[in-house]
Amino acid sequence: MPAALQLAARQTRFIAGASPLPLRAAPLPATGWLGGGENIFLKTRTKVGMGALVLLMGGSLVAMRSHPSEEHRTQITAAHLKLASISTASRRDVDYRLLDARLQQLMHKPPMVGLAVGIVENGRITFLKGYGETLAGSGDPVTPQTVFRWASCSKGVAATMVAKLAERGKIDLNAPVAKYAPDLKLPNGNEQLATVGDLLSHRLGLYRNAFDNKLEEGQDPSFLRTQLATLNAVCAPGTCWDYQNVAYDAASEMVSRVTGLPYGEAVERMLFNPIGMSSGSVSLAGLESNRSWARPHSAGRKPEPMSDIYYKVPAAGGINSNIKDMALWMEAQMGEMPDVVDPKVLDTIHAPYVVTPTERGRLRKFLERLGTAWYGYGWRSYIYAGHRIIGHRGGIRGYRSLILFDPQKKSGVVALWNSDTWQPGGMEFEVMDMLYHLPFRDWMELDKTPEQSIAASEEDTSDSGDSADRGR
């Protein structure tokens, strides 16, 4: 096949993959046929008459006019590739030399094995770096291409998917959750009262992390969702907040039923492919198929066994990617890819729907600058030193993650690491302090002993709901 045809075919397959519904391959444009492949075409089709050639050209031109969206999407893809590159020109506020030195110091702490960090400033990726090892003692380095698990940062993906379908008129966020997720049964028949929005904001009236223990015993999550009706309600739907994993995964059921696709495939078609997240996946096999992927470790640096438990609730904790793709995801959440994630969708999912006072308790060491904390649809938001910031954390046995950004400055930080420690968590606020030119604080507690460290005291506790695996 001529090179021009191969390129056009690849572009067509990519565009089709980016669509929520299968697309027919568009006829190749005239330039694709008569550009670089012209000589081959003429040599191998010497019997084609002039009239047929003109007819072919005319048909191709009509095809070009008939499928403007395909051409537009190809141009958008090129724009996304630009967003994936590192832009040193966009560096304004972060002291990268100091940040790198701090992260290298962090890696000398006993619980640390591997770490990947990405920074976005002014809507462009400005820093991507890996530290440490994928497996303790292996010598295999973490790089920006190393794939980790996102854990509960996956919830923002599910919320974006549901809100995107709502924007298309496929889901009503104010409708009863039972309309789209019949497997979800709540106490007192509350699935008829709880809305889709209540599900995405953890306001179902269940106690915290309901049935996570049974999920970890190996029970089927769809069955467990039907059994939630046997519990006692702690409040009426929409009136209190308690973090969920098993119930939250009703979001993946909704997406699959509405799109007719497995959840992972729908996510890849509607979000990951058009964003350009080539390493993004939603399965254990997707993680382990990568050339470089991080193995899980305990806080004592001992390797942990791999588990697929929370891949069975993919909306709650099933996403994998490298740090570059997580930075691209953050750019999309900042509004830099409106062709994929519409600003109206971002306004919907990032809105502060419910105050979460316990979050301030979990982040108590930052209270000097941290104000009110809210939960939206799959996203947290805070007031930090007078600025509104958006993010989430995640923790599954052997993995941790964070994302935090200022949507106005279009600047923020993402991080992934492969050990059971929250010490790197202070990094997000050290980066925010640089962005806002605030006086330095040792939020990562690199200069404190374990006895003095608040982070150390949190190692054996769940992340107040942001941990998708409670057993540690």
N, C-alpha and C positions, 0 to 999 in steps of 0.2 A: 504494500500500500504506500503511495507517495507520502512524504513527510507531512505535507500540508493536510492531507486527509487524516493521517494519524492524529495530528494535533487537534483538528476539528472534532474527530470522534471522541478524543479524551475529554475535550471541553464539554461536548454534549452529554457524556456519561456523568461528568461532575455536576452539571446543571440539573440533570434528572435526579441525581442523588440528593440534591439540595432541596428538592420539592417535597412537600408533604404527601403528594399523590404522584404516581408514576406519570412521567411525561413521555410523549412520543418523541423520538429523535427527530429534530427539525432537519429539513433538507439543507445540505451544505451550501453556504453562500458561494456566489460566482468566483470570488477571489480565492476561495479555498480550492476550487477545481482548477482554475487557470493561473494560479500563482506559481509557487515553487514546483507544482506537479504538472505544469503545462506540457513539458516535453515528453514526459512519460505517458501522459494521457494521449497525446497525438500519435506517439509511436505505437502504442498498444491498441489503438482504435483507428487504424488508418482507413478502415472502410466506412467510418462515420461521415456522412455527407455534410455539406455546409449548412443545409437547412436544419438537420438534426442538431448541429452544434448551436445554431442560433436558438432553436427551441429549448435546448438544455440551459443556455444562458438566461433566456427569458424566464423559464421556470424557476431557476435559482434566485433571480432577482425578486420574483414574486414571493418566494419563500422567505427571503430576507425581510421584505416588507410585512409579511404575515406573522412573523415571530419576533417583534421588537423586544419582547421581554427577555428572550434568550440572549440576544446581543447585550442588552442592558445588564443582565446578571453576570455575563462574562466580564464586563467592565468593572462591576462591583467586586468580583472576585479579585481582580488585579489591585483594587483599592485595599482590600483586606490583606493581601500579601504585603503591601506597604506597611500596614499597621503591625504586621508580624515582625518587621525588622527593627533592630535597635536604633534609636535616634538619639545620639549624643547632643544634637542641637536643641532637643527639648528639655535638657537638664537645666533646672532653674534653682531649686530650693534644697534638694537633698545633698548632703555631704557624702558622696559615694566612697571616698577614701576612708572616712571615719566609719561609715556603715560596714564596709568590707572588713576593716580591722576588728570591729565589734563582733561580727559574725565568725571570724576566724578564732577570736577569743572564746566565743560560745562553744565552738566545736571541741574545745579542750575540756568541757564539762563532762563528768563521768557518764551521764545518761545518753549523750549524743552519739549517733551513728552516722546518719546522712541527712542532708538538708538541701533544699533548693529554694531560691528566693527570686522573685521578680518585682520590679518597680515600674510603675507607669507615672509619668509626669506630663501634664498638659495633653493628655489623650494619646501619648505615644509610649511604647516600651523603651525604657532608658537603662535598664539593668536586668540581666539574667545571669545567675551563677549557681553552680552546685558546689557543695562542700561535703567532705567525708566520703563514706562508702555505701554502696548498695547493700552489702552484707558485711557485718563486723569481722575484721581480720582478713577479708578477701583481697584487699587492694583494688577492688573494682570501683572506680570513682563515680560519684554522683555528678552528672552533668545537666545542663538545661534540657537534655533529651530524655533523662531518666523519668520513668512513669511511676507515680505514686497513687494511692487511693485518696479520694476527697473526703470520705466519710460524710458527715452531716452538711458539708458545703454542697452536697448533692441536692439538698432541699430547694435551693434557689433555682436549680435547673428544672425541677418538677414544677415549681410555681410559675416559672417563665413559660413552660410548655402549656400549662393549663390556661394562663392568661392570654397567651398567643391564640389558642383555640377559641377563647372567649371573644377576642377581638374579631375573629372571623365569623362570629355568630354560631359557633358549634357548641359552646358551653355557656350557660348563664351562671355567673358567679354568685348570684343571689338566690338561685334555685336550691331546693333541698338536695343534699348530697346523695340521697337515695336514687335520684333520677339518673345519675351517671355511674354510680358505684354500688350496684345492688348487693355486693358481698358485704358491705359495711353495715353492721347492725349495732345500734347503740342502745343503752338502757332506756326503758320506757318508750321505745319506738322513736327516740329522738333523732334518728336518721331522717325522719320526715320534717324535722324542725331545723336541724343544723344545716347551714348552707355550705356550698363549695368554698366560699370565703372563710367560713369558720374552720373548715378542715385545714386549709392552707395556713391559717394563723393559730393553730393549736387551741381552738376554743370549742371543743366538742363536749365538754363536761365530763371527761374521763380523768382518772388519777394519772399522775405523771408516768410516762413510759409504760403504759398499760400493755401487759403480756410480752414485754421484751424478754422476760425470763423464759417464757414458753417458746418463743422464737429461737432462743439460743439453745433450747433443748432439742431443736430440730423439727418442731411442729410447723405445719404448712401455714403461711401467713394469710392466705385466703380463708382458710378454715378459722383461724384465730380471729379474723375480722368479724366473722359471723357470731363468734362467741363473746364478743365485747358486750352484747346485749345482756349477758348474765351478770354483769358487774353492777354495782351501785353508782348512780350518777353523783358527782361531787358538786354539780351546779347545772343550771339550765344552759343549753348550747348558746354560745355567744356572750356569756356573762363572766367567764373566768378563763384563765390561761394555764394550761399544763402541757408540757412538751410530749410529743408522741413520735413513734417510729412505725409500729405495726399499723395503726390507724392512718397515719399520714400517707402510707403507701397506697391507700385507695386512689391517690392521684395518678399512680401508674396505671391502675385499672381504668380510670376515666380516659386517659390518653389513648390506651390501646383500643377501647371500645369505640371511641369517636373517630380515630384515624384508621381503624382496621389493621393496624400494624403492631408488632411487639413493641413494648415501650422503648427498648434500646434502639431499635431501628427507627422509630419515630423521632427520637432525640437526635440521632445522627443525621437524618434527612432534613429536619426542620431547624436544627440549631448548629450542630457541630460541623457538618459539611459546609454550609454557607458561610459560617464564621471563619472556617479554615483550620479547625482544631483536628489536625490529622491524627493525633495520638489519643483522642477522646474515645472512651468505650464504656460499656455498662455491664461488664461481666468479669469473672475471675479469669476465664480464658483470654479475654481482651487484655487483661493486665499481664499475664504470663507470656503472651505471644510477643512482647516487645524485646528488642535486643538488650535494652537496659531497663530493668525495673527494680524497685527498692523492695527488699524483704523486710518483714515486720520484726521488731525487737521489743523486749521488755525494757523497763527503766534501768535494769542491770546489764543492758547490752546483749542479752541472750536472745537468740533467734526464736521467734514464736511460730507455731504451725500456721499455715495458710488456712483460711476458712472462707466458705462461700455464703455464710449465714446471712449477712446483710446485703449481699447481692440479690437475695430473694425478696428484699424490699427495696428495689432500686431507686424509687423516688425519695426514700429516706437516707440511703447511704451507699449507692451503687456506682458512682462515677469514678473513673480513672483518667488521668492525663499527665503529661509532663508540665513543667512550670511555665514554659512558653505558652502553651495552650490555655493554662489557667489565667495568664496575663491577658491573652486575647479575649477570654471570657469576661474578664473585668472591663476591658475596653468596650465590649458590647453592652455591658451593664451601665457604663458611663454615658451611653448614647452615641457612641462612635460608629455604630453599624445599624442605623435606623431601617435599612432594608431588611434586616433579619429580626431585630427586636425594636418594635415601634416605640416612640417616646410615650405613647399612651399606655402601653404595656408596662414600661418602666415606672411610670407614675402609679399604676395600680399596684404593682408588687412591692414597691419600696415605701408605700404610704404607711404611716404609723397607726396601726389599727388598735393595738392594745399595749398598755404600759406593763413592763415586766420588772417590778421592783427587785426580785431575787437576782436579776442579772447584775445589778449594782453590787450586790453582796459577793457574787462570784468574781467581779472585777474590782474588788475593794481597794487593791493597792493603787488603782488609777483614779480614785475618787477626788483627788486634788483638782483634776481637770475634767473628769467624766460626770456629766449631768444625767438627765432622764434617759432611760433605755426603753425602747419599744420593740414590738415584733410586728412585721408586715405579713406578706405572703412569701414564706420561705426565706425571708431576710430580716435581720435585726437592723435597728438604727439607733443612733445615740446623738446626744449633744456633747461635743468634746471641745473644751475651751471656746465655747460660743459658736462652733461650727457643727453643722449636721453631717454625720458620716454614716455610711452603710456598710454592713459586712455580715460575716458569719464565721463560726469556728466549727471544727469537726474532729471527732476522735473515734477510731475503731482500734481494737486491740493491735498494738504495734505501729499505728499510724496516727498522725495529727495533721491538721490543715488549718489555714486561716486566709481570709480575704477581707480587706478593709479599704474603703476609698471615700474620697470627698467628691460627690457628683458635680459640684460647681467648679472646683479646680481641675476636675478630671485627672486626679492624681491619687495613687494608693499603692498598696503592697499585697502580694500574695506569697504564701510560703507553704511548703510541704516537707514533712520529715517522717522518719521511720523508726521512732522509738516512743515509749510511753512516758513522755515528759512534756510539761507545759512551759518549761523555761523559755523557749523561743517566743512564747506568746507576747512577751513584752515588746518584741520587735515592732509590732504593728503601731504601737503608740510612740516608740522612739522615732519611727518614720514620720508619723503625723506631727510630732514636735518639730522635726526638721522642716516639714512643709509649711508650718505656721510660724516658724522662727521663734519658737518658745525656748526658754532655758532648758538645758539638758537635764534629763532624769535617767537614772540607771534602771529603767523599767524591766530589763532582762535580768537584773540582779546579778550581774557578772562579778561584781566586787563584794558580794556577800557570801558568808558561809552558808551551808545547807540549813543550819539551825536558824539563821536570820531570814532565810528566804521564804516568802509567801508561796512562790511557785512550787517549792519542794513540798509544802504541806498539802498541795492540791494533787500530787501525783497519784494518790490512791483513791481519789474521788472522781465521780463522773463530772462531766463538764456542764453541769446544771442543764442537761438536756441536749447540749451540742455534741455529746458523745453518743454515737450510735451503738456502741458496745459497752454495756455497763460492767461486764465481768472482766476484771483486770488481774 
